[in-house]
Amino acid sequence: MNELIQNSDTLSAVKDTVVSAMESANGEIPDLQFKISNISTDSLVLTVLGYTIVFLALLFLFITFVNVTRLLNYKIKKKLQSTGKEKEETETIDLSGEVTAAISTALILHFREIHDFESTIITIKKVQKPYSPWSSKIYGLRQYPGKR
């Protein structure tokens, strides 16, 4: 019921606004025009600053992700060279996304399971609880109380 009242209040407010706008424009719907003079310098500065910050953050993330892959490939090549692999073999190493995802998933699963091994024997022991009238069903109402 309250929603109907609120909706009718909202509709009447919209109707009053439209009627007053039409009365001020002599019965015609006023044209909406974009005027550059209505924009303040503070609004322009804030807009340009916001777009600049977002663009620079995206550029920084792009550069970071590109260089991380290069750094990882460089470390892999160095490690293979130190183990005695030939130079031609190390220059053609390129890991696909699927291989990288599989390796990282395996590492995460491996490091999550590093803890003490518990026994897999499950024992259930019955624990005697002291009597509590709070959960007793004998105190519940079985019949409706009589009218006085």
TORGUKOL-938118 format. One record per residue: residue number from 1; chain; z, x, y of N, C-alpha, C, O in turn. Coordinates in steps of 0.2 Angstrom, whole numbers, plus 5000, padded with zeros to 4 digits. Layout:
<r NUM A <Z X Y> <Z X Y> <Z X Y> <Z X Y>>
...
// end
This chain:
<r 1 A <5000 5004 4994> <5000 5000 5000> <5000 5004 5006> <4997 5003 5011>>
<r 2 A <5004 5010 5006> <5004 5014 5012> <4997 5018 5013> <4995 5019 5019>>
<r 3 A <4994 5019 5008> <4987 5022 5008> <4982 5017 5012> <4978 5020 5016>>
<r 4 A <4983 5011 5011> <4979 5006 5014> <4980 5006 5021> <4976 5005 5026>>
<r 5 A <4987 5006 5023> <4989 5006 5030> <4986 5012 5033> <4984 5012 5039>>
<r 6 A <4987 5018 5030> <4985 5024 5033> <4977 5024 5034> <4975 5027 5039>>
<r 7 A <4974 5022 5029> <4966 5022 5030> <4964 5017 5035> <4960 5019 5039>>
<r 8 A <4968 5011 5036> <4966 5007 5041> <4967 5010 5048> <4964 5009 5053>>
<r 9 A <4973 5013 5049> <4975 5017 5055> <4969 5022 5057> <4967 5023 5062>>
<r 10 A <4967 5026 5052> <4962 5031 5053> <4956 5028 5055> <4952 5030 5059>>
<r 11 A <4954 5022 5051> <4947 5019 5053> <4948 5016 5060> <4943 5016 5064>>
<r 12 A <4953 5013 5062> <4954 5010 5069> <4954 5016 5074> <4951 5015 5079>>
<r 13 A <4957 5022 5072> <4957 5027 5077> <4950 5030 5078> <4947 5031 5084>>
<r 14 A <4946 5030 5073> <4939 5032 5073> <4935 5027 5077> <4931 5029 5081>>
<r 15 A <4936 5021 5076> <4932 5016 5079> <4934 5016 5087> <4929 5015 5091>>
<r 16 A <4940 5017 5088> <4942 5017 5096> <4939 5023 5099> <4936 5023 5105>>
<r 17 A <4938 5029 5095> <4935 5035 5098> <4928 5034 5099> <4925 5036 5104>>
<r 18 A <4924 5031 5094> <4917 5029 5095> <4916 5025 5101> <4911 5025 5105>>
<r 19 A <4920 5019 5101> <4919 5014 5107> <4920 5018 5113> <4916 5016 5118>>
<r 20 A <4925 5022 5114> <4926 5025 5121> <4921 5030 5122> <4919 5031 5128>>
<r 21 A <4918 5033 5117> <4913 5038 5119> <4906 5034 5121> <4903 5036 5125>>
<r 22 A <4905 5028 5118> <4899 5024 5120> <4900 5021 5126> <4895 5021 5130>>
<r 23 A <4906 5019 5128> <4907 5016 5135> <4907 5022 5140> <4904 5020 5145>>
<r 24 A <4909 5028 5139> <4908 5033 5144> <4901 5035 5145> <4899 5038 5150>>
<r 25 A <4897 5034 5140> <4889 5036 5140> <4885 5030 5142> <4879 5030 5140>>
<r 26 A <4888 5024 5144> <4884 5018 5146> <4881 5015 5140> <4875 5013 5141>>
<r 27 A <4884 5015 5134> <4881 5012 5128> <4877 5016 5124> <4875 5014 5119>>
<r 28 A <4876 5022 5126> <4871 5026 5122> <4876 5032 5119> <4881 5034 5121>>
<r 29 A <4873 5034 5113> <4877 5039 5110> <4875 5046 5113> <4869 5047 5114>>
<r 30 A <4880 5049 5115> <4879 5055 5119> <4876 5061 5115> <4877 5061 5109>>
<r 31 A <4872 5065 5118> <4869 5071 5114> <4874 5076 5114> <4877 5078 5119>>
<r 32 A <4874 5079 5108> <4878 5085 5108> <4874 5091 5109> <4869 5092 5106>>
<r 33 A <4876 5095 5114> <4873 5101 5116> <4877 5107 5115> <4883 5107 5116>>
<r 34 A <4874 5113 5113> <4877 5119 5112> <4876 5123 5119> <4871 5124 5121>>
<r 35 A <4882 5124 5122> <4882 5128 5128> <4885 5135 5127> <4891 5135 5125>>
<r 36 A <4881 5140 5129> <4884 5147 5128> <4890 5148 5133> <4894 5152 5131>>
<r 37 A <4890 5145 5138> <4895 5146 5143> <4902 5143 5141> <4907 5145 5144>>
<r 38 A <4902 5139 5136> <4908 5136 5133> <4912 5141 5129> <4918 5140 5127>>
<r 39 A <4908 5147 5127> <4911 5152 5122> <4915 5157 5126> <4912 5160 5131>>
<r 40 A <4921 5158 5125> <4925 5163 5129> <4924 5170 5126> <4922 5171 5120>>
<r 41 A <4925 5175 5130> <4925 5182 5128> <4930 5184 5122> <4928 5188 5118>>
<r 42 A <4935 5181 5122> <4940 5182 5117> <4938 5180 5110> <4939 5183 5105>>
<r 43 A <4934 5174 5110> <4931 5171 5104> <4926 5176 5101> <4925 5177 5095>>
<r 44 A <4922 5178 5106> <4916 5183 5104> <4919 5190 5101> <4917 5192 5096>>
<r 45 A <4924 5192 5104> <4927 5199 5102> <4931 5198 5095> <4930 5202 5091>>
<r 46 A <4934 5192 5094> <4937 5191 5088> <4932 5190 5082> <4933 5192 5077>>
<r 47 A <4927 5186 5084> <4921 5185 5079> <4918 5192 5077> <4917 5193 5071>>
<r 48 A <4916 5196 5082> <4913 5202 5080> <4918 5207 5077> <4916 5210 5072>>
<r 49 A <4924 5207 5079> <4929 5211 5075> <4930 5209 5068> <4930 5213 5064>>
<r 50 A <4930 5203 5067> <4931 5200 5060> <4925 5202 5055> <4926 5204 5050>>
<r 51 A <4919 5201 5058> <4913 5202 5054> <4913 5210 5053> <4911 5212 5047>>
<r 52 A <4915 5214 5058> <4914 5221 5057> <4919 5224 5052> <4918 5228 5047>>
<r 53 A <4925 5221 5052> <4930 5223 5047> <4928 5221 5040> <4929 5225 5035>>
<r 54 A <4926 5215 5039> <4923 5213 5032> <4918 5217 5030> <4918 5219 5024>>
<r 55 A <4913 5219 5034> <4907 5223 5032> <4909 5230 5030> <4907 5232 5025>>
<r 56 A <4914 5233 5034> <4916 5239 5033> <4920 5240 5026> <4920 5244 5022>>
<r 57 A <4924 5234 5025> <4928 5234 5019> <4923 5234 5013> <4924 5237 5007>>
<r 58 A <4918 5230 5013> <4913 5229 5008> <4909 5236 5007> <4908 5238 5001>>
<r 59 A <4907 5239 5012> <4904 5245 5012> <4909 5251 5008> <4906 5255 5004>>
<r 60 A <4915 5251 5010> <4920 5255 5007> <4920 5254 5000> <4920 5259 4996>>
<r 61 A <4921 5248 4998> <4921 5246 4991> <4915 5248 4987> <4915 5251 4981>>
<r 62 A <4909 5247 4990> <4903 5249 4987> <4903 5257 4986> <4901 5259 4980>>
<r 63 A <4904 5261 4991> <4904 5268 4990> <4909 5270 4985> <4908 5275 4981>>
<r 64 A <4915 5267 4985> <4920 5269 4980> <4918 5268 4973> <4919 5273 4969>>
<r 65 A <4915 5262 4972> <4913 5261 4965> <4907 5265 4963> <4907 5267 4957>>
<r 66 A <4903 5267 4967> <4897 5271 4965> <4900 5278 4964> <4897 5281 4959>>
<r 67 A <4904 5281 4968> <4907 5288 4967> <4911 5288 4961> <4912 5293 4958>>
<r 68 A <4915 5283 4959> <4919 5283 4953> <4915 5284 4947> <4917 5288 4943>>
<r 69 A <4909 5280 4946> <4905 5281 4941> <4902 5288 4940> <4902 5292 4935>>
<r 70 A <4900 5291 4946> <4898 5298 4946> <4903 5303 4944> <4902 5308 4941>>
<r 71 A <4909 5302 4947> <4915 5306 4945> <4916 5306 4938> <4918 5311 4935>>
<r 72 A <4916 5300 4935> <4918 5300 4927> <4912 5303 4923> <4914 5307 4918>>
<r 73 A <4906 5302 4925> <4900 5306 4922> <4901 5313 4923> <4899 5317 4918>>
<r 74 A <4903 5315 4928> <4904 5323 4929> <4909 5325 4925> <4908 5331 4922>>
<r 75 A <4915 5322 4924> <4920 5324 4920> <4918 5324 4913> <4920 5329 4909>>
<r 76 A <4914 5319 4911> <4912 5319 4904> <4907 5325 4902> <4908 5328 4897>>
<r 77 A <4903 5327 4907> <4898 5332 4906> <4902 5339 4906> <4901 5343 4902>>
<r 78 A <4907 5340 4910> <4911 5346 4910> <4915 5347 4903> <4915 5352 4901>>
<r 79 A <4918 5341 4901> <4921 5341 4895> <4917 5343 4889> <4919 5347 4885>>
<r 80 A <4911 5340 4889> <4906 5342 4883> <4904 5349 4884> <4903 5352 4879>>
<r 81 A <4903 5352 4890> <4901 5359 4891> <4906 5363 4888> <4905 5369 4886>>
<r 82 A <4913 5361 4890> <4918 5366 4888> <4919 5366 4880> <4922 5371 4877>>
<r 83 A <4917 5361 4877> <4918 5360 4870> <4912 5364 4866> <4912 5365 4860>>
<r 84 A <4907 5366 4870> <4902 5370 4867> <4895 5366 4865> <4891 5368 4862>>
<r 85 A <4895 5360 4868> <4888 5356 4868> <4883 5360 4872> <4885 5363 4877>>
<r 86 A <4877 5359 4870> <4872 5362 4874> <4871 5358 4880> <4872 5352 4881>>
<r 87 A <4868 5362 4885> <4867 5359 4892> <4862 5353 4892> <4863 5348 4896>>
<r 88 A <4857 5353 4888> <4852 5348 4888> <4855 5341 4885> <4854 5336 4887>>
<r 89 A <4860 5342 4880> <4863 5336 4878> <4868 5333 4883> <4868 5327 4883>>
<r 90 A <4871 5337 4887> <4876 5334 4892> <4872 5331 4898> <4875 5327 4901>>
<r 91 A <4866 5333 4899> <4863 5330 4905> <4860 5323 4904> <4859 5319 4909>>
<r 92 A <4860 5321 4898> <4857 5314 4896> <4862 5309 4895> <4860 5304 4892>>
<r 93 A <4868 5310 4896> <4873 5306 4894> <4874 5300 4899> <4874 5301 4905>>
<r 94 A <4873 5294 4897> <4873 5288 4901> <4876 5283 4897> <4873 5280 4892>>
<r 95 A <4882 5280 4899> <4886 5275 4895> <4884 5268 4898> <4884 5267 4904>>
<r 96 A <4882 5264 4894> <4881 5257 4896> <4887 5253 4898> <4893 5256 4896>>
<r 97 A <4887 5247 4901> <4892 5243 4903> <4896 5241 4897> <4902 5240 4897>>
<r 98 A <4892 5239 4891> <4895 5237 4885> <4900 5242 4882> <4905 5240 4879>>
<r 99 A <4897 5248 4882> <4901 5254 4878> <4907 5255 4882> <4913 5256 4880>>
<r 100 A <4907 5255 4889> <4913 5256 4893> <4918 5251 4892> <4924 5252 4892>>
<r 101 A <4915 5245 4892> <4920 5239 4891> <4924 5239 4884> <4930 5238 4884>>
<r 102 A <4920 5241 4879> <4923 5242 4873> <4928 5247 4872> <4933 5247 4869>>
<r 103 A <4927 5253 4875> <4931 5259 4876> <4938 5257 4879> <4943 5258 4877>>
<r 104 A <4937 5254 4885> <4943 5252 4889> <4947 5247 4886> <4953 5247 4886>>
<r 105 A <4944 5242 4882> <4947 5237 4879> <4951 5240 4873> <4957 5238 4872>>
<r 106 A <4948 5245 4870> <4952 5248 4864> <4958 5252 4867> <4963 5252 4864>>
<r 107 A <4957 5255 4872> <4963 5259 4875> <4968 5255 4878> <4974 5256 4877>>
<r 108 A <4967 5249 4881> <4972 5244 4883> <4976 5242 4877> <4982 5241 4877>>
<r 109 A <4972 5240 4872> <4975 5237 4866> <4980 5242 4862> <4985 5241 4860>>
<r 110 A <4977 5249 4862> <4981 5254 4859> <4988 5255 4863> <4993 5256 4860>>
<r 111 A <4987 5256 4870> <4993 5257 4874> <4998 5252 4874> <5004 5253 4876>>
<r 112 A <4996 5245 4873> <5000 5240 4874> <5005 5240 4867> <5010 5237 4867>>
<r 113 A <5002 5242 4862> <5006 5242 4855> <5010 5248 4854> <5013 5249 4849>>
<r 114 A <5011 5252 4859> <5016 5258 4858> <5023 5256 4860> <5025 5256 4866>>
<r 115 A <5026 5254 4855> <5033 5253 4855> <5036 5253 4848> <5033 5255 4843>>
<r 116 A <5043 5252 4848> <5046 5253 4841> <5043 5247 4836> <5042 5242 4838>>
<r 117 A <5042 5249 4830> <5040 5245 4825> <5046 5241 4823> <5050 5244 4820>>
<r 118 A <5045 5234 4823> <5051 5230 4821> <5049 5228 4813> <5043 5228 4811>>
<r 119 A <5054 5226 4810> <5053 5224 4803> <5049 5217 4804> <5051 5213 4808>>
<r 120 A <5045 5215 4799> <5041 5209 4799> <5045 5204 4795> <5042 5198 4793>>
<r 121 A <5051 5205 4793> <5055 5200 4789> <5059 5195 4794> <5062 5197 4798>>
<r 122 A <5057 5189 4793> <5060 5184 4797> <5066 5181 4793> <5065 5178 4788>>
<r 123 A <5072 5181 4796> <5078 5177 4793> <5080 5172 4797> <5080 5172 4803>>
<r 124 A <5082 5166 4794> <5084 5161 4798> <5092 5160 4796> <5093 5159 4790>>
<r 125 A <5096 5160 4800> <5103 5159 4799> <5105 5153 4802> <5104 5152 4808>>
<r 126 A <5109 5149 4798> <5112 5143 4801> <5118 5144 4805> <5123 5147 4802>>
<r 127 A <5118 5142 4811> <5124 5143 4815> <5128 5137 4816> <5125 5132 4818>>
<r 128 A <5134 5137 4815> <5139 5131 4815> <5140 5131 4823> <5143 5135 4826>>
<r 129 A <5139 5125 4826> <5140 5124 4833> <5147 5120 4833> <5148 5115 4829>>
<r 130 A <5151 5121 4838> <5157 5116 4838> <5155 5109 4841> <5149 5109 4844>>
<r 131 A <5159 5105 4839> <5157 5098 4841> <5157 5097 4848> <5162 5099 4852>>
<r 132 A <5152 5093 4851> <5152 5092 4858> <5150 5085 4859> <5145 5082 4856>>
<r 133 A <5155 5081 4862> <5153 5074 4863> <5147 5072 4868> <5145 5067 4868>>
<r 134 A <5145 5077 4871> <5140 5076 4876> <5133 5075 4872> <5129 5071 4875>>
<r 135 A <5132 5077 4867> <5126 5076 4863> <5127 5071 4857> <5123 5069 4853>>
<r 136 A <5133 5068 4857> <5135 5063 4852> <5131 5056 4853> <5131 5054 4858>>
<r 137 A <5128 5054 4847> <5125 5047 4848> <5130 5041 4847> <5128 5036 4849>>
<r 138 A <5136 5043 4845> <5140 5037 4844> <5143 5034 4851> <5145 5028 4851>>
<r 139 A <5142 5038 4856> <5144 5036 4863> <5138 5032 4867> <5139 5030 4872>>
<r 140 A <5132 5032 4864> <5127 5028 4867> <5128 5021 4867> <5131 5018 4862>>
<r 141 A <5124 5017 4871> <5125 5010 4871> <5120 5007 4866> <5114 5009 4866>>
<r 142 A <5123 5003 4861> <5119 5000 4856> <5117 4993 4858> <5112 4990 4855>>
<r 143 A <5121 4990 4862> <5120 4983 4864> <5121 4983 4872> <5124 4987 4875>>
<r 144 A <5117 4978 4875> <5118 4978 4882> <5125 4975 4884> <5128 4971 4880>>
<r 145 A <5127 4978 4889> <5134 4975 4891> <5134 4968 4893> <5129 4966 4896>>
<r 146 A <5139 4964 4892> <5139 4957 4893> <5140 4956 4901> <5143 4960 4904>>
<r 147 A <5137 4950 4903> <5138 4949 4910> <5144 4946 4911> <5147 4942 4907>>
<r 148 A <5147 4947 4917> <5154 4945 4918> <5154 4939 4923> <5159 4936 4925>>
// end
